[in-house]
């Protein structure tokens, strides 16, 4: 947000509320994320442009890798103490 002119505090609130809203929508709809995306985007709109850019930069792959790495580390830790 700072890059486009928001103050740091405002940028933090925008980012946090956006993530919170997306998570709440996914939990409410109980659908595949692609279905939810179709419901909140318009062709050639701002939201789909941003989502596409994040995906081109590896957003989904990074999320999956991070979750898997955390799981692997937890397995190591708990197998030593279990």
Secondary structure as UniProt FT lines:
FT   HELIX           2..4
FT   HELIX           8..29
FT   HELIX           33..40
FT   TURN            43..44
FT   HELIX           46..56
FT   TURN            57..58
FT   HELIX           59..81
//
